[in-house]
Amino acid sequence: MIYRFRVILDNDVDDDVFRDLEIRETDTLEDLHNIITQSFGFDGTEMASFYVSNNQWDQGEEISLFDLSEDASARLMNETVINDVVHEMQTRLIYVYDFLSMWTFFVELAEIVDEAKGVDYPNLMFVHGQIPDEAPEKLFDVDDDFDDFDEFEDDLDIEDYEGLDFDENWN
């Protein structure tokens, strides 16, 4: 079967920027990573990860391009078949490319179709919008109570070591 994905650049940009892609359900997430980077004009040399997501676009389990964990326990794109993480009941992924710039994309399974004869997969079906020169700046909602935060509210004197419960001979 063929998975049709819509890959949308994070909504912090002024204009809609997205790509519609087709890929075999048995290809790996590394194959999906490659078609995404190519379709948006990236060279593909930067670190990237997919994150399993729910209907609210919450970031879940990470699936990395490279294993940078100390215990070699990271789930890797080249070892993860697309239909192991995306299917009719789990249709969304978040894709982050270049962790310094934080290009963030919403990847959603739009349709599952039969493979068409004469079509090479993966396949870029549709392009809309141009990617900006720089990744969109992330806008975070800050709680209004943050302005009322006083780090010295507890009236502790940080110079008063005698008043602290501290054992000098702890080792």
N, C-alpha and C positions, 0 to 999 in steps of 0.2 A: 504494500500500500504506500501511497504518497501522502506525506504531510504537507499541507500548505500553511505557512506561518506568515503573520504580519509582524514585522519588527519595527517598533516605533521608538524614535529618539525621545528621551525623557521630555516630559511636557513643560519643562522650564524654558523652552525656546518660543520665539514669537510665531513662527510658521510651523505647520505640520511637516514633519520629515519622517517618512517611513518607506519600507521596502516589503514587497510580497515575494516570498521565496517558496520553492518546492524542493523537497528532499525526501529520500526514502526513509521510512520509519526504522529500518534496520541499519542506517548509517549512524556514525557516532556523533556525540556532541562536538568533537573536534572538527568534523566535517561541517556541522552547522556553524561553528565559530568561523571557519574559513570562508564560507559563503557570506556570512554577515560582514566580516571585515572587508572582503573584496567589494561587496555591493555598496558599502559606505565610503570606499576609497582609502581605507587604512592599509598599511603595509603588513599588518599581522604580526609584527615583531614584539609587541608589548604583552605584558601579563594580562590575562583575562580569566573571568570566572562566570559560570552560570549559577543561578540560585533558584531552587525550586520555589514556586510562589503559589499563593492561594488567590481567591477571587478579590481580595482587598489589596493585592500586590505587596503582601508582606514578604520579606526576605527570609527564606528557609535554608535548607541544606545547601552547602557550597559544593560545586563541582569545578575543579581547577584545571587550568591548562598544564601547569607544572606542579609537582609536589614539593612544597617548601616546608612541610611539617618536619619536626625533629624525629618523629617516629615513623615516617613514611606511611602515614595512615590516610592521607587525603584521597578523596575520590577524584579520579582523573577523567577528563573529557575523552581521551583516546580509548579508554576502557569502558565507557558508558554509552550504551546503545540508546538512541533517542526514545524509542518506545518503552524503555525501562523507567523513564522519568516523565514522559509526556504521553498522554492518552486521553480518551474521551472524558474521563473523570478528573484528570489533572492536566489542564490546558495551558498553564502559564509558567513562564520562566522570566527571571530578570537576568540580563546580560551586562556585565561591566567590563569595559575594555580600557586598558591603560590606567592603572591605579594612581598615577600622579594626576592625570587630567580627569579621571572618573567619568568617561563617556558611559552613560547609563541608558539601556534600552529595555523596553518591555516587549517580550516575545510571546505571542499568543497563537496557539493552534486554532486556525480558522476553519479548516476543512480537511477531511480525509477522503482521498479519491483513489481510483484505480490508476495504475501506471499507464501512461500513454505511449504508444509505439512511436519510435522515432524521436523521442525527447530525451536529451541528456540531462541527468540529475547529478548534483543539485542544479536548480534552474532559477534564475532571477526572472520573475514574471512581470513585476511592475515597480517603477521608481516614482516617488513623489517627494519633491522638495530637495533642497541642497543642504548638506551638512555645514554648520557654521565653522569658521576658522578655529574657534576654541570651544571646548566643552562648555555647556551651559552651567552657570554658577548655581549651586544647590541652594534653594531657599528653604529654610527650616522655620517651622512655627515655634515661636518662643512663648512659653507660658508667661502671662502678664505678671504673675507673682514674682518672677525673677527680678524685677526692678526693686522689689521690696526686700530682697535678700541682703542680710548684713552678716558678713563672716565673723564679726566680733560680738555678735549678739549674746554669746554665752558668758561674757564678762570674765573670761580667763585671762590672766596675765602670763603671756608666754615667756616672760623673763623670770617668773617666780617658780624656780625649780623645786623649792622646798615644799610648795603646796601640792605638788604632783605626787601620785602614788607610784614611785619609781624605785626599783631595787637596783642599786649600782653594781651589786655583785651577782648579777643574774646568770653568769656563766661560771 
